[in-house]
Amino acid sequence: MADPPGPAATLVNGGEVAGDSPIFGRKLSREEGLAHPRLAEFWQMVDLVLERDALVRRHLVGA
Protein backbone atom coordinates (compact mmCIF):
# COMPACT_ATOMS: atom_id res chain seq x y z
CA MET A 1 0.00 0.00 0.00
CA ALA A 2 1.31 3.45 -0.92
CA ASP A 3 1.93 6.14 1.67
CA PRO A 4 -0.82 8.79 1.95
CA PRO A 5 -0.15 11.98 -0.05
CA GLY A 6 -0.14 14.26 3.00
CA PRO A 7 -0.04 14.35 6.77
CA ALA A 8 -1.97 11.74 8.68
CA ALA A 9 -3.43 11.80 12.18
CA THR A 10 -4.58 9.24 14.69
CA LEU A 11 -5.84 9.17 18.26
CA VAL A 12 -3.33 8.28 20.96
CA ASN A 13 -3.07 8.30 24.74
CA GLY A 14 -1.08 11.51 24.97
CA GLY A 15 -0.35 14.19 27.50
CA GLU A 16 -0.73 11.80 30.40
CA VAL A 17 1.92 13.56 32.48
CA ALA A 18 -0.18 16.75 32.64
CA GLY A 19 -3.46 16.82 34.49
CA ASP A 20 -6.83 17.98 33.22
CA SER A 21 -7.40 21.73 33.30
CA PRO A 22 -10.26 24.23 33.03
CA ILE A 23 -8.78 25.55 29.78
CA PHE A 24 -8.28 22.22 27.98
CA GLY A 25 -10.85 20.08 29.77
CA ARG A 26 -10.62 16.38 30.51
CA LYS A 27 -8.32 14.34 28.32
CA LEU A 28 -9.83 11.27 26.73
CA SER A 29 -8.05 7.97 26.29
CA ARG A 30 -7.74 6.66 22.74
CA GLU A 31 -10.59 4.25 23.41
CA GLU A 32 -12.82 7.02 24.80
CA GLY A 33 -12.03 9.20 21.80
CA LEU A 34 -12.84 6.46 19.30
CA ALA A 35 -16.22 5.93 20.99
CA HIS A 36 -17.04 9.65 21.41
CA PRO A 37 -20.24 10.80 19.66
CA ARG A 38 -18.47 13.90 18.26
CA LEU A 39 -15.50 12.07 16.74
CA ALA A 40 -16.64 12.82 13.17
CA GLU A 41 -16.74 16.55 13.99
CA PHE A 42 -13.22 16.32 15.44
CA TRP A 43 -11.87 14.79 12.21
CA GLN A 44 -13.68 17.44 10.15
CA MET A 45 -11.90 20.13 12.16
CA VAL A 46 -8.52 18.41 11.77
CA ASP A 47 -9.07 18.22 8.00
CA LEU A 48 -10.13 21.86 7.86
CA VAL A 49 -7.01 23.06 9.68
CA LEU A 50 -4.72 20.92 7.53
CA GLU A 51 -6.36 22.05 4.30
CA ARG A 52 -6.95 25.75 5.01
CA ASP A 53 -4.31 26.95 7.48
CA ALA A 54 -1.25 27.80 5.39
CA LEU A 55 1.09 28.08 8.39
CA VAL A 56 0.15 24.65 9.73
CA ARG A 57 0.36 23.10 6.25
CA ARG A 58 3.82 24.58 5.59
CA HIS A 59 5.02 23.30 8.96
CA LEU A 60 3.80 19.77 8.20
CA VAL A 61 4.48 19.35 4.49
CA GLY A 62 6.95 22.11 3.64
CA ALA A 63 6.71 24.86 1.03
MIDO-571739 format. One record per atom (N, C-alpha, C, O): residue number from 1; atom name; x, z, y. Coordinates in steps of 0.05 Angstrom, whole numbers, plus 5000, padded with zeros to 4 digits. Layout:
<NUM, 'CA', <X, Z, Y>> ...
// end
This chain:
<1, 'N', <5017, 5000, 4976>> <1, 'CA', <5000, 5000, 5000>> <1, 'C', <5018, 5000, 5025>> <1, 'O', <5038, 5015, 5026>> <2, 'N', <5011, 4984, 5044>> <2, 'CA', <5026, 4982, 5069>> <2, 'C', <5021, 5006, 5087>> <2, 'O', <5000, 5018, 5086>> <3, 'N', <5041, 5012, 5103>> <3, 'CA', <5039, 5033, 5123>> <3, 'C', <5018, 5026, 5144>> <3, 'O', <5015, 5002, 5150>> <4, 'N', <5003, 5045, 5155>> <4, 'CA', <4984, 5039, 5176>> <4, 'C', <4998, 5028, 5200>> <4, 'O', <5021, 5034, 5205>> <5, 'N', <4984, 5012, 5217>> <5, 'CA', <4997, 4999, 5240>> <5, 'C', <5003, 5018, 5263>> <5, 'O', <5018, 5010, 5281>> <6, 'N', <4993, 5042, 5263>> <6, 'CA', <4997, 5060, 5285>> <6, 'C', <4999, 5089, 5276>> <6, 'O', <5002, 5094, 5252>> <7, 'N', <4997, 5107, 5294>> <7, 'CA', <4999, 5135, 5287>> <7, 'C', <4976, 5143, 5269>> <7, 'O', <4954, 5132, 5270>> <8, 'N', <4981, 5163, 5253>> <8, 'CA', <4961, 5174, 5235>> <8, 'C', <4958, 5204, 5239>> <8, 'O', <4977, 5216, 5248>> <9, 'N', <4936, 5215, 5233>> <9, 'CA', <4931, 5244, 5236>> <9, 'C', <4918, 5255, 5211>> <9, 'O', <4904, 5240, 5197>> <10, 'N', <4922, 5280, 5207>> <10, 'CA', <4908, 5294, 5185>> <10, 'C', <4904, 5323, 5193>> <10, 'O', <4915, 5332, 5213>> <11, 'N', <4888, 5337, 5178>> <11, 'CA', <4883, 5365, 5183>> <11, 'C', <4903, 5381, 5167>> <11, 'O', <4908, 5375, 5143>> <12, 'N', <4915, 5402, 5179>> <12, 'CA', <4933, 5419, 5166>> <12, 'C', <4928, 5448, 5173>> <12, 'O', <4914, 5453, 5193>> <13, 'N', <4938, 5467, 5158>> <13, 'CA', <4939, 5495, 5166>> <13, 'C', <4962, 5498, 5185>> <13, 'O', <4985, 5501, 5176>> <14, 'N', <4957, 5498, 5211>> <14, 'CA', <4978, 5499, 5230>> <14, 'C', <4974, 5523, 5249>> <14, 'O', <4952, 5534, 5251>> <15, 'N', <4995, 5529, 5263>> <15, 'CA', <4993, 5550, 5284>> <15, 'C', <4986, 5578, 5273>> <15, 'O', <4975, 5594, 5287>> <16, 'N', <4993, 5582, 5248>> <16, 'CA', <4985, 5608, 5236>> <16, 'C', <5000, 5632, 5247>> <16, 'O', <4991, 5655, 5245>> <17, 'N', <5023, 5627, 5260>> <17, 'CA', <5038, 5650, 5271>> <17, 'C', <5026, 5660, 5297>> <17, 'O', <5031, 5683, 5305>> <18, 'N', <5010, 5644, 5310>> <18, 'CA', <4996, 5653, 5335>> <18, 'C', <4967, 5660, 5329>> <18, 'O', <4954, 5647, 5313>> <19, 'N', <4958, 5681, 5341>> <19, 'CA', <4931, 5690, 5336>> <19, 'C', <4910, 5673, 5351>> <19, 'O', <4917, 5655, 5367>> <20, 'N', <4885, 5678, 5345>> <20, 'CA', <4863, 5664, 5360>> <20, 'C', <4864, 5674, 5388>> <20, 'O', <4874, 5696, 5394>> <21, 'N', <4852, 5658, 5407>> <21, 'CA', <4852, 5666, 5435>> <21, 'C', <4826, 5657, 5448>> <21, 'O', <4813, 5638, 5438>> <22, 'N', <4819, 5669, 5470>> <22, 'CA', <4795, 5661, 5485>> <22, 'C', <4797, 5632, 5494>> <22, 'O', <4777, 5618, 5496>> <23, 'N', <4821, 5623, 5501>> <23, 'CA', <4824, 5596, 5511>> <23, 'C', <4821, 5575, 5489>> <23, 'O', <4807, 5555, 5492>> <24, 'N', <4834, 5579, 5466>> <24, 'CA', <4834, 5560, 5444>> <24, 'C', <4814, 5565, 5422>> <24, 'O', <4809, 5548, 5405>> <25, 'N', <4803, 5589, 5422>> <25, 'CA', <4783, 5595, 5402>> <25, 'C', <4795, 5603, 5375>> <25, 'O', <4819, 5610, 5373>> <26, 'N', <4779, 5603, 5354>> <26, 'CA', <4788, 5610, 5328>> <26, 'C', <4798, 5586, 5313>> <26, 'O', <4785, 5565, 5312>> <27, 'N', <4822, 5588, 5302>> <27, 'CA', <4834, 5566, 5287>> <27, 'C', <4819, 5564, 5260>> <27, 'O', <4812, 5584, 5247>> <28, 'N', <4815, 5539, 5251>> <28, 'CA', <4803, 5535, 5225>> <28, 'C', <4825, 5527, 5205>> <28, 'O', <4845, 5515, 5212>> <29, 'N', <4821, 5535, 5181>> <29, 'CA', <4839, 5526, 5159>> <29, 'C', <4833, 5496, 5155>> <29, 'O', <4813, 5486, 5164>> <30, 'N', <4850, 5483, 5140>> <30, 'CA', <4845, 5455, 5133>> <30, 'C', <4818, 5452, 5119>> <30, 'O', <4803, 5434, 5125>> <31, 'N', <4813, 5470, 5100>> <31, 'CA', <4788, 5468, 5085>> <31, 'C', <4764, 5472, 5103>> <31, 'O', <4744, 5458, 5100>> <32, 'N', <4766, 5491, 5122>> <32, 'CA', <4744, 5496, 5140>> <32, 'C', <4739, 5472, 5158>> <32, 'O', <4717, 5464, 5164>> <33, 'N', <4761, 5460, 5167>> <33, 'CA', <4759, 5436, 5184>> <33, 'C', <4746, 5413, 5170>> <33, 'O', <4730, 5399, 5181>> <34, 'N', <4754, 5408, 5145>> <34, 'CA', <4743, 5386, 5129>> <34, 'C', <4713, 5390, 5124>> <34, 'O', <4699, 5370, 5121>> <35, 'N', <4704, 5414, 5124>> <35, 'CA', <4676, 5420, 5119>> <35, 'C', <4660, 5424, 5144>> <35, 'O', <4635, 5427, 5143>> <36, 'N', <4673, 5422, 5168>> <36, 'CA', <4659, 5428, 5193>> <36, 'C', <4639, 5406, 5200>> <36, 'O', <4645, 5382, 5196>> <37, 'N', <4616, 5413, 5210>> <37, 'CA', <4595, 5393, 5216>> <37, 'C', <4603, 5375, 5239>> <37, 'O', <4591, 5353, 5243>> <38, 'N', <4623, 5382, 5255>> <38, 'CA', <4631, 5365, 5278>> <38, 'C', <4657, 5350, 5273>> <38, 'O', <4669, 5341, 5292>> <39, 'N', <4665, 5348, 5248>> <39, 'CA', <4690, 5335, 5241>> <39, 'C', <4690, 5306, 5251>> <39, 'O', <4710, 5296, 5262>> <40, 'N', <4668, 5291, 5247>> <40, 'CA', <4667, 5263, 5256>> <40, 'C', <4672, 5261, 5286>> <40, 'O', <4685, 5243, 5296>> <41, 'N', <4661, 5280, 5302>> <41, 'CA', <4665, 5280, 5331>> <41, 'C', <4694, 5285, 5338>> <41, 'O', <4705, 5273, 5356>> <42, 'N', <4707, 5303, 5322>> <42, 'CA', <4736, 5309, 5326>> <42, 'C', <4752, 5284, 5323>> <42, 'O', <4769, 5277, 5339>> <43, 'N', <4747, 5269, 5301>> <43, 'CA', <4763, 5244, 5296>> <43, 'C', <4757, 5223, 5317>> <43, 'O', <4775, 5208, 5324>> <44, 'N', <4732, 5222, 5327>> <44, 'CA', <4726, 5203, 5349>> <44, 'C', <4743, 5209, 5373>> <44, 'O', <4753, 5191, 5387>> <45, 'N', <4746, 5235, 5379>> <45, 'CA', <4762, 5243, 5403>> <45, 'C', <4792, 5237, 5398>> <45, 'O', <4805, 5228, 5416>> <46, 'N', <4802, 5242, 5374>> <46, 'CA', <4830, 5235, 5368>> <46, 'C', <4834, 5206, 5372>> <46, 'O', <4854, 5197, 5385>> <47, 'N', <4816, 5189, 5361>> <47, 'CA', <4819, 5160, 5364>> <47, 'C', <4818, 5152, 5394>> <47, 'O', <4833, 5135, 5402>> <48, 'N', <4800, 5164, 5409>> <48, 'CA', <4797, 5157, 5437>> <48, 'C', <4823, 5163, 5452>> <48, 'O', <4833, 5147, 5468>> <49, 'N', <4835, 5186, 5448>> <49, 'CA', <4860, 5194, 5461>> <49, 'C', <4882, 5174, 5453>> <49, 'O', <4897, 5165, 5470>> <50, 'N', <4884, 5169, 5427>> <50, 'CA', <4906, 5151, 5418>> <50, 'C', <4902, 5122, 5429>> <50, 'O', <4922, 5109, 5435>> <51, 'N', <4878, 5113, 5432>> <51, 'CA', <4873, 5086, 5441>> <51, 'C', <4873, 5083, 5471>> <51, 'O', <4882, 5062, 5481>> <52, 'N', <4865, 5103, 5486>> <52, 'CA', <4861, 5100, 5515>> <52, 'C', <4881, 5115, 5533>> <52, 'O', <4884, 5108, 5556>> <53, 'N', <4895, 5135, 5522>> <53, 'CA', <4914, 5150, 5539>> <53, 'C', <4942, 5137, 5536>> <53, 'O', <4955, 5141, 5516>> <54, 'N', <4950, 5123, 5557>> <54, 'CA', <4975, 5108, 5556>> <54, 'C', <4999, 5126, 5552>> <54, 'O', <5017, 5119, 5537>> <55, 'N', <4999, 5149, 5564>> <55, 'CA', <5022, 5168, 5562>> <55, 'C', <5024, 5178, 5533>> <55, 'O', <5046, 5178, 5522>> <56, 'N', <5002, 5185, 5521>> <56, 'CA', <5003, 5195, 5493>> <56, 'C', <5012, 5172, 5475>> <56, 'O', <5029, 5175, 5457>> <57, 'N', <5000, 5148, 5479>> <57, 'CA', <5007, 5125, 5462>> <57, 'C', <5037, 5118, 5464>> <57, 'O', <5050, 5114, 5443>> <58, 'N', <5048, 5118, 5488>> <58, 'CA', <5076, 5112, 5492>> <58, 'C', <5093, 5133, 5477>> <58, 'O', <5114, 5126, 5465>> <59, 'N', <5085, 5158, 5479>> <59, 'CA', <5100, 5179, 5466>> <59, 'C', <5101, 5175, 5436>> <59, 'O', <5121, 5180, 5423>> <60, 'N', <5078, 5167, 5424>> <60, 'CA', <5076, 5164, 5395>> <60, 'C', <5087, 5138, 5384>> <60, 'O', <5099, 5138, 5363>> <61, 'N', <5082, 5116, 5398>> <61, 'CA', <5090, 5090, 5387>> <61, 'C', <5111, 5075, 5403>> <61, 'O', <5119, 5053, 5395>> <62, 'N', <5119, 5086, 5426>> <62, 'CA', <5139, 5073, 5442>> <62, 'C', <5126, 5053, 5462>> <62, 'O', <5102, 5052, 5464>> <63, 'N', <5144, 5039, 5476>> <63, 'CA', <5134, 5021, 5497>> <63, 'C', <5119, 4997, 5486>> <63, 'O', <5110, 4980, 5501>> 
// end
